Amino acid sequence: MRAGREIVVDSAPPGEAETVCGLLLGPAFACLLHQRGHLVLHASAVAMNGTAVAFLGESGKGKSTLAAALVSRGHRLLADDILAGSSHDRVAAVIPGVPLMKLWPEAESVFDDGHCTPTPEKSCKGKRIWKTGRNFPRKALPLGCINILEEGKGPKFESIDSGQALLELIRHSYTARLLMGTGTAASHFQQVAKVAGDAKCRRLIRGQDLRRIDNLARMVEEDATRKG
């Protein structure tokens, strides 16, 4: 990475293009965004009612799948897996990422109406890349709420206090481990604290069966409609 402007890659050995693609769309891109001064979270987000609705969680919790289900219902993707936060009119906001999603093959059934198209390439770990370019946002949107995905008896929302929200955001910061021993840790903490204070954070408990993801998407959609 060079000053947040470019990523330089040596030629990959034969058969390793998939791994390089995954690194570019993951850690390398996250580092580039961090160099530009953004808060980078391991999250996905969609645009709903003029605000960004974000989904945090560990790998396999369904962030991308839930975002894909909402895209299939007509909402616009803002970011997948890597979310860049910034300030927009002094309010925490989400900067549009790239119009691509990475999904496991078993999660691809959520696309049933042509909102996305698959590409021939694959990212690392066997996920396929999907293009979601139609009506992709061009401007940052204020961050309305953050849903921390967890498995359990759901679907349902659970409230958390500001201290828990702060800890969850730090835990799901994409660049937290890169900041150990650097002079940017303090500013990173300030960014996280601002997001925790500006956006509503809660847990979103989902059932273990991702085949029912549409029910979860509908609940998120109805919640956003009530707030709108």
WOJO-V190498 format. One record per backbone hydrogen bond with DSSP energy under -1.0 kcal/mol. NH is the residue of the N-H (numbers start at 1). CO is the residue of the C=O. E is the energy in kcal/mol with one decimal. If there is no record, write none. Layout:
BEGIN
NH;CO;E
NH;CO;E
END
This chain:
BEGIN
2;6;-2.1
5;2;-2.4
16;13;-1.9
20;16;-2.1
21;17;-2.4
22;18;-2.0
23;19;-2.1
24;20;-2.4
25;21;-2.2
28;23;-2.3
30;26;-2.3
31;27;-2.4
32;28;-2.1
33;29;-2.2
34;30;-2.1
35;31;-2.4
36;32;-1.0
37;34;-1.9
38;33;-2.0
39;85;-1.7
41;83;-2.6
42;172;-3.4
43;41;-1.6
44;55;-2.0
45;79;-2.7
46;53;-2.0
47;76;-3.1
48;51;-2.9
51;48;-1.6
52;142;-2.8
53;46;-2.8
54;145;-2.5
55;44;-3.1
56;147;-2.7
61;58;-1.9
66;62;-2.6
67;63;-2.2
68;64;-2.7
69;65;-2.2
70;66;-2.0
71;67;-2.3
72;68;-2.4
74;71;-1.9
75;70;-2.2
78;45;-2.7
79;45;-1.8
82;80;-1.4
83;41;-2.5
85;39;-3.6
86;93;-2.1
88;91;-3.5
91;88;-1.1
93;86;-2.8
94;141;-2.8
95;84;-2.6
97;78;-3.3
100;98;-2.5
101;130;-2.2
103;128;-2.3
107;104;-1.7
108;105;-1.1
110;107;-1.4
111;108;-1.6
117;131;-1.6
119;129;-2.3
123;127;-2.1
128;103;-2.7
129;121;-1.2
130;101;-3.0
131;117;-3.1
132;99;-2.7
136;133;-1.7
141;94;-1.9
143;92;-2.8
144;52;-2.0
145;52;-1.2
146;200;-3.2
147;54;-2.8
148;202;-2.6
149;56;-3.1
150;204;-1.9
152;206;-2.1
154;152;-1.1
156;205;-1.8
158;203;-2.4
165;161;-2.3
166;162;-2.3
167;163;-2.0
168;164;-2.5
169;165;-2.3
170;166;-2.2
171;167;-2.5
172;168;-1.9
173;170;-1.4
174;40;-2.4
179;176;-1.2
182;179;-2.2
188;184;-2.1
189;185;-2.2
190;186;-2.0
191;187;-2.0
192;188;-2.3
193;189;-2.6
194;190;-2.0
195;191;-2.0
196;192;-2.6
197;193;-1.6
198;194;-2.3
199;195;-2.5
200;144;-1.6
202;146;-2.0
203;158;-2.9
204;148;-2.5
205;156;-2.7
206;150;-2.8
212;209;-1.7
213;210;-1.6
215;212;-1.1
216;212;-1.0
217;213;-2.5
218;214;-2.4
219;215;-1.8
220;216;-2.2
221;217;-2.4
222;218;-2.6
223;219;-2.1
224;220;-2.3
225;221;-2.1
226;222;-2.1
227;223;-1.7
228;224;-1.8
END
